[in-house]
Amino acid sequence: IAFYIDGLALVMMAVITGVGFLIHLYSIEFMWEDESICRYFAYMNLFVASMLLLILADDLVILFVGWEGVGLCSYLLIGFYYRVPANGAAAMKAFIVTRVGDVMMLLGLFVLFGEFGTLHIQTLLDLAPAHDHQGAIQLAALMLLGGAVGKSAQIPLQTWLADAMAGPTPVSA
């Protein structure tokens, strides 16, 4: 397990922690009387931690763990008010649709590992330009792009996004 910090990672850390802080601050007042406030903040903190793991990972396996953590937290926060059947359905829809992107990303990781024998990001960046099988690299890039499309709710995998408003208001922030 290793982390990689550069200028972009520092900027993204500032964005994630800054926006996360503001959402937490807003959530204190909004969720104050909710009986599940502790569960809410546990999910939110796990969400922020998963995002930080995602951007700081120096290995694609660790990046994928953060990636899945973000997906899990999205599911948990969308379905936070799980006693309302529509909210549980919205969470399940988000979970299933984003799994399409997760499978694509995982396939991209398999292709990269098959071609290079490593998932260490810096090593891949060094090896990829001199690699003979550009088709495999292009396939892996398309799979990774497909994963990003699924996680960020781009067309055609955006159907769950409107239903995500089922979670507490600060979550949609």
N, C-alpha and C positions, 0 to 999 in steps of 0.2 A: 504494500500500500504506500503510495507516494503522492504528493501533491506538487503542482507546478504553479508558481506564481510569477506572472509577468504583468506588464502594464494593463493589458486587457482584463486579466483576471482581477486586478486591483479595482478597476473601474466597475466591473460587474459585481464584485463583493460590496462596493459602496452602494450600488443601486439596490441590490438585494437586501442588504441590511438596513439601508435608509428607508426604502419603501416598506419593508417588513416592520420596522420600528413604527412608522406612521400608522400602518394597519393595526398593529398591536395597541397603539395608543388610542386609536378610534374605537377599537374593540372593547376596551375596558369599560367605557361608558355604555356602549351599545349592548354588550352582553352582561352587564352588571347583575341584573335580576334573573338571568337564565340559570336554571338549576344545573345545567351541564357546562358551566363556564370553565371548569378545570379540564374537561375533555376537549373543549374547543381550543383552549390554549395549548394543550398537548399536541393536537393535530396541527395547529399553526406553527408551533416551534419545530415539529418534525418536518413540516413543509419547507420552512426556511433552511433547516439543516440539510435537507435533501437537495435544495437548489444550490447551496454552497458546495456540497460534495460534488455535484454535477459540474460546476464550473472550475473547481480546483483539482479535479482528478488528473493524474499524470498517466493513467492507464485506462483503456476503454472498458475494462471490466468494472472498475470502480465508477467510471462515468455512467455505466449502465445501471449500477446499483442506485446512484443518485437519480437517474432517469426514472427507474421504477418507483423510487420513493416519492417522487413528485406525482406520479400517476396514482399511487395508493392514497396519498394525502388529498388529491383532487376528489377521488371517490369518497373518502371519508367526510370531507367538508361539504360536498354537494349533498350527500345523504345524511347530513348532521341531524336534521329533524326526521329521523327514520320512521317515526310513528305515523307520519303522513305517507300513505302508499305512493303518491305521485312523486315524492322526493326520493324514495327508495328506487323507483323506476328510473328517475333522472340520473341518479348515481350509477345505476347498473348500465344505463345507456352510455354514459361517459366512459365507464370502465371497459365495456366491450369495444366501442369504437376506437379508443386509444390503444387497445391491444393490437389492432391492425398495424398501427405505426410501430409498436414495440416489436412485433414479429419482423417487420421489415428491417428495423435497426439491428436486431439480433442476427438476421441473415447476412447483413452487411458485415457484422463483426466476424461471423464464421468465414466469409469470403476473405477478409483481411488476414485472419489467422491462418487460413489455408495457404494463402500466397506468401506470407511473410514469416509465419511462425512466431509472431509476437503481437501483442495488442498495446504495447508501450507507445504512447503517442509520439514522443520525440524520436524514437527509433523508426517508427513508420514514416514520419516526415523526412527522415534522412534516406530511407530505403526506396520510397515510392518513386522519386524522379528517375532513378536509374533502372527501374524494374522493366523487364521485357514484356510482360503480359499486361498491356494497357487495358485490354478488354475487361480483365478481372478488376482492375482498379476502378474503371468506369462503372461496372456493375455494383461494386461495393459503395461507390459514391451515390449512385441512384438509390440503393437500399437505405443508406444513411439519410439521404434527403427525404425518402418516403417516411422514415421514422420521425423526422422533424415535422413533416406535414401532418402526420397523425397527432403528434403531441400538441402542436400549436393550432389545431382546429382549422386548417386550411381546406379549401374546396378540394375534394368532395368529402372530406372527413370532418366537416364542421357541424354536423347535425346535432351533436350533444351540447354545443356551446350555449344555446339559448336556454336549455334546460338547467344549466349550471346555476341559474339564478335561484334555484330551490334552496341553496345553502344560505347561511346567515349573510346579511348585507355586507359586512366587512370582507367576506370571502370574495365577493364579486368585485371588490375594490382592487 
